[in-house]
């Protein structure tokens, strides 16, 4: 019985977050923003909002974890040319019922237990190392 309790509380470090895109919105308020509302594939609870915005000189891709709600916010900055390419590829995804996947690799580690619960002590902002997109076309 004791060993089962110990197993439940084992934490491991991860630096990759797998997301499933549930909806996509274009927001235009002077600048174009693409908002992706996502569910987690490798975490058990919460949701994630990914914002793709046009890159200015000082912006750094980042992931913000709230400690008072089950929400992560990701801000990713691309050149206008890349944003247009992404929009083009999204427009091709018409015949597939498969969901778009986003994989985010972070520079710092997150702590997750075996049930997929994320350990959050305080609000945290983490730099993103890489983001990749899987857009099913058929």
FILUM-30852 format. One record per residue: residue number from 1; residue in one letter; x, y, z of N, C-alpha, C in turn. Coordinates in steps of 0.05 Angstrom, whole numbers. Layout:
<pts>
seq|type|neast|nnorth|nup|caeast|canorth|caup|ceast|cnorth|cup
NUM|A|X|Y|Z|X|Y|Z|X|Y|Z
...
</pts>
This chain:
<pts>
seq|type|neast|nnorth|nup|caeast|canorth|caup|ceast|cnorth|cup
1|X|16|-24|0|0|0|0|17|25|0
2|X|38|25|16|55|49|17|69|53|-10
3|X|78|32|-23|92|35|-48|74|47|-70
4|X|48|40|-69|29|52|-88|27|82|-84
5|X|26|91|-59|25|119|-53|50|134|-63
6|X|73|121|-59|98|133|-68|98|135|-98
7|X|88|115|-112|87|115|-142|70|138|-152
8|X|48|143|-139|30|165|-147|43|192|-146
9|X|62|195|-128|74|221|-124|101|225|-137
10|X|108|207|-155|133|210|-169|130|232|-190
11|X|150|249|-191|149|272|-210|172|268|-229
12|X|167|276|-254|188|275|-274|189|302|-288
13|X|213|307|-299|217|332|-314|210|328|-343
14|X|195|347|-354|190|347|-383|197|375|-394
15|X|204|376|-419|208|402|-432|193|403|-459
16|X|173|386|-461|157|386|-486|127|385|-478
17|X|112|402|-491|83|402|-487|69|396|-514
18|X|52|376|-513|38|368|-537|9|379|-536
19|X|1|393|-556|-25|406|-557|-42|396|-580
20|X|-68|395|-575|-87|389|-596|-104|414|-600
21|X|-105|424|-624|-120|449|-630|-150|443|-632
22|X|-165|457|-614|-194|453|-614|-208|475|-630
23|X|-197|499|-631|-208|521|-647|-187|541|-654
24|X|-192|556|-676|-173|576|-686|-190|602|-692
25|X|-180|624|-682|-193|650|-687|-172|669|-698
26|X|-180|686|-717|-164|708|-726|-174|733|-712
27|X|-155|748|-700|-162|772|-685|-147|795|-699
28|X|-161|815|-707|-148|838|-719|-155|863|-704
29|X|-135|874|-690|-138|900|-676|-113|916|-683
30|X|-112|925|-708|-88|939|-717|-66|920|-726
31|X|-62|899|-711|-43|878|-718|-59|852|-719
32|X|-49|833|-735|-62|807|-737|-52|789|-715
33|X|-70|775|-702|-63|754|-682|-79|729|-689
34|X|-66|706|-689|-80|681|-692|-81|668|-665
35|X|-105|662|-656|-109|650|-629|-118|621|-633
36|X|-103|603|-621|-109|574|-620|-117|567|-592
37|X|-141|555|-589|-149|545|-564|-144|515|-565
38|X|-128|505|-545|-118|478|-547|-123|462|-521
39|X|-124|436|-525|-124|417|-502|-97|404|-502
40|X|-90|392|-479|-65|379|-475|-66|350|-483
41|X|-45|340|-496|-42|312|-502|-25|298|-481
42|X|-7|312|-468|11|299|-448|8|310|-420
43|X|-13|326|-415|-20|335|-388|-49|329|-384
44|X|-57|324|-359|-84|314|-354|-106|335|-352
45|X|-98|360|-345|-119|380|-340|-112|406|-353
46|X|-133|422|-357|-129|450|-366|-131|453|-396
47|X|-125|478|-404|-125|485|-432|-102|504|-437
48|X|-97|509|-462|-75|526|-470|-84|544|-493
49|X|-78|570|-491|-84|588|-512|-57|597|-524
50|X|-55|592|-551|-30|599|-565|-36|623|-583
51|X|-21|644|-579|-24|668|-594|0|671|-613
52|X|-6|672|-639|15|677|-659|13|706|-668
53|X|35|720|-665|35|749|-671|58|756|-688
54|X|56|779|-701|79|788|-718|102|797|-700
55|X|125|789|-708|150|793|-692|159|822|-694
56|X|165|833|-671|179|858|-669|207|852|-658
57|X|224|871|-656|252|865|-649|256|852|-622
58|X|241|860|-602|248|851|-574|232|827|-564
59|X|212|818|-578|195|797|-568|209|770|-568
60|X|204|755|-547|215|728|-544|192|709|-541
61|X|192|686|-556|171|666|-553|171|656|-524
62|X|147|655|-512|146|647|-484|120|632|-477
63|X|121|618|-455|98|603|-445|94|614|-416
64|X|69|622|-410|62|632|-384|42|612|-371
65|X|49|604|-346|32|585|-332|20|600|-308
66|X|-7|600|-308|-22|612|-286|-22|593|-262
67|X|-22|604|-238|-24|586|-214|-51|587|-202
68|X|-69|604|-212|-96|606|-201|-118|595|-219
69|X|-110|585|-242|-129|572|-260|-114|552|-278
70|X|-128|533|-289|-116|512|-306|-113|523|-334
71|X|-95|542|-338|-91|555|-364|-62|561|-368
72|X|-52|555|-392|-26|564|-401|-31|583|-424
73|X|-14|603|-427|-15|621|-450|12|621|-463
74|X|12|617|-489|37|616|-505|36|640|-524
75|X|58|654|-525|61|676|-545|84|669|-563
76|X|78|667|-589|98|660|-609|98|683|-630
77|X|122|691|-637|125|714|-655|139|705|-681
78|X|127|711|-704|138|703|-730|138|728|-748
79|X|155|727|-768|155|747|-789|128|744|-804
80|X|120|766|-816|94|767|-831|93|745|-852
81|X|116|740|-865|117|720|-886|110|692|-875
82|X|121|685|-852|115|659|-839|86|657|-831
83|X|75|679|-820|47|679|-812|29|674|-836
84|X|35|686|-859|20|682|-883|22|653|-893
85|X|46|642|-890|49|613|-898|32|595|-880
86|X|32|601|-854|16|585|-835|-14|587|-842
87|X|-23|612|-847|-51|615|-855|-58|600|-880
88|X|-39|600|-899|-44|586|-924|-47|556|-919
89|X|-29|545|-902|-31|516|-896|-56|509|-880
90|X|-64|527|-862|-89|522|-848|-113|522|-867
91|X|-112|539|-887|-134|540|-906|-136|515|-923
92|X|-114|500|-926|-115|475|-941|-127|452|-925
93|X|-129|455|-899|-140|433|-882|-170|434|-882
94|X|-182|424|-903|-211|424|-905|-223|397|-904
95|X|-209|377|-914|-221|350|-917|-214|332|-894
96|X|-196|340|-877|-188|322|-855|-203|328|-829
97|X|-212|307|-816|-225|310|-790|-204|309|-767
98|X|-180|303|-774|-158|302|-754|-152|330|-744
99|X|-144|331|-719|-138|357|-707|-110|365|-713
100|X|-105|392|-714|-78|403|-716|-64|398|-690
101|X|-39|392|-691|-23|387|-667|-1|408|-666
102|X|5|418|-642|27|437|-637|45|424|-616
103|X|71|424|-621|90|413|-601|108|436|-594
104|X|109|441|-568|125|463|-557|148|452|-540
105|X|172|459|-547|196|451|-532|205|476|-516
106|X|208|472|-490|216|495|-473|245|493|-465
107|X|257|515|-458|285|515|-448|287|505|-420
108|X|266|510|-403|266|501|-376|247|477|-373
109|X|251|461|-352|235|438|-348|210|444|-332
110|X|189|429|-337|164|429|-321|163|403|-306
111|X|150|402|-283|147|378|-267|119|367|-270
112|X|118|341|-277|92|327|-282|93|300|-267
113|X|71|293|-254|70|267|-241|59|246|-261
114|X|57|221|-253|50|200|-271|21|202|-280
115|X|4|216|-266|-23|220|-274|-26|243|-294
116|X|-4|257|-299|-5|280|-318|-11|306|-306
117|X|-10|308|-279|-15|333|-265|11|350|-266
118|X|8|375|-272|30|394|-273|34|407|-246
119|X|59|408|-237|66|420|-211|70|450|-217
120|X|53|467|-203|55|496|-207|55|508|-179
121|X|78|519|-171|80|532|-145|72|562|-147
122|X|81|575|-168|74|603|-172|72|608|-202
123|X|62|632|-209|60|639|-238|88|637|-250
124|X|90|625|-273|116|620|-285|116|628|-314
125|X|138|641|-323|142|648|-351|167|634|-360
126|X|164|618|-382|187|602|-392|192|609|-421
127|X|217|610|-428|224|615|-457|219|589|-473
128|X|210|593|-497|205|571|-515|229|567|-533
129|X|238|542|-534|261|535|-551|253|531|-580
130|X|231|517|-584|222|510|-611|192|504|-611
131|X|179|510|-633|151|503|-636|148|489|-663
132|X|133|467|-664|129|453|-689|99|449|-693
133|X|91|447|-718|63|445|-726|58|420|-742
134|X|37|406|-736|29|383|-752|1|389|-761
135|X|-2|395|-788|-27|403|-799|-36|381|-819
136|X|-55|364|-810|-64|342|-828|-80|354|-852
137|X|-73|345|-875|-87|355|-899|-107|335|-910
138|X|-103|310|-905|-122|290|-914|-129|270|-892
</pts>
